[in-house]
Amino acid sequence: MTDQPDLRAAVAAGVVGSEDSFRALLAAIVEVARSIFGAKASSILLLDAETEELVFEAVVGEGEDTLLGTRFPVGTGIAGWVLATRTPLVIEDVQNDPRFASDVAEGTGYVPKGLMAAPLLHDEGALGVLSVLDRPEQTLFSLQEMELLGLFANQAAIAVDLLLKAREAERLLGDGGGDLEVVARLATAVGALEDERREAGLRLLRELADTLSA
Amino acid sequence: MQDVTSHGWDAGQAALPAWSLPKDAVDRIALPAHWPEQVTREWALGGSTGEGVRVCILDSGVDPSHPLVGELDSAVVISIGENEEVLATEDTDGDVSGHGTACAGIVRRLAPQARISSVRVLGASFTGSGAVLLAGLRYAIEQGFDVINMSLSTTKKPFASVLHELADNAYFKRTVLVASAHNMPVESYPWRFSSVLSVGSHEESDPLAFFYNPKPPVEFFGRGVNVEVPWLGGRTLNVSGNSFATPHLTSICALILSKHPELTPFQLKSVLYLTANNVGGET
């Protein structure tokens, strides 16, 4: 039998380097969200449960050069409320809210007038918040847009879940040291083989596994 | 002869039968029969200001210094102590996000003489916020509020059974739980429970317009789009979401209960059904 850590390491091999892909997916989601709503900016905030902070994981539009990686405490503010209550909301003219300015716009020089925010929910967990900032001022908000926001948030939640799993897999790989790394490298190498060489490689690995677990 | 004590009813007292209804007790549960032939919006809440009704805003706190909110009956913040005990201490921080103030403002506008209290279950920490929510709801039910506004939900399944129990307790204690429905494809609570009055949004501008949903679990739709509300710093904002539709139904409940304080949550739901815009009409 293969030990669980080795199995995990082998699985991890499949996701090595996938963080970039998932981040690109998150970036694509906020880009589409911004475009569909005709908004000035869109972002995905991720919960860091250890530090109880929200971190900007994807930003497009205003603030995209400065906000990525920026953190703020989750306990207060609008995004924190959305996350804690698992409830989406839409606010317009938020620049009048000093609390909003301090937790999201601080240091960016960009204070939005409007905000749509929905929680990123996956299984039982709230992973983060999808925000769309500054829709066109002349248009009144509609329930149709709320539905659309929910759909985007659902898609983003799946992408974030994959990103978190990829990170966890890489962490396991890193924590495993040389033993796990060699298993991961084997899995990666075999995965890259084709046809007969792949069959031969897999046969060899099965024999090795049988020998080691005998 | 029937053994009524085994059914939880002491025949020697004038108390109402709890689990069964012996023949000679029927008269004792006679209810005031003053419901009109047709229950109208005017009969239900016409002229009501919400006076005497105690409304609890279970949320992020309420800023009483906002002119559109005004004085609160009480304000507490819920926390969990070192020994897992529930602590309800006086809340002097006001509102940590602005949302609770918005909800309170809606209630104040529609039911100006309702007595509003704040029970804050958000803000201290994200971790454990589910436990604080449960503790806050339990506290609010123990306080015997007439209506509890819950513009929030949890997705934690382990909390679902406790929330269900609390929701049923509230229902039987004549506390109406008005809870935001979720418009995302995720299981969340407590709005899904039938002992709760669950609320989604409609787009009409009339704050007293509400609709009965013949396809539950969402039972009613209240005004939830482009609503002007008080927020932090004495400002007003334009907001949308089911969490703002909820205090509209909370206010309507307060107006009805002020005029008809004898109504149980079941009867209140019946009145809401009969007077909903898509059932009995607006007036």
Interface residues (C-beta under 8 A of the other chain):
Chain A: L47 A49 E52 V74 G75 T76 G77 I78 G80 W81 L83 A84 T85 R86 T87 P88 L89 V90 I91 E92 D93 V94 N96 D97 P98 R99 F100 A118 P119 L121 D123 E124 G125 A126 L140 F141 S142 L143 M146 E147 G150 A153 N154
Chain B: S60 V96 S97 G98 H99 L122 G123 A124 S125 F126 T127 S129 S151 L152 S153 T154 T155 K156 K157 S180 H182 N183 M184 P185 V186 S188 S201 H202 E203 G224 V225 N226 W231 L232 G233 R235 T236 L237 N238 V239 S240 G241 N242 S243 F244
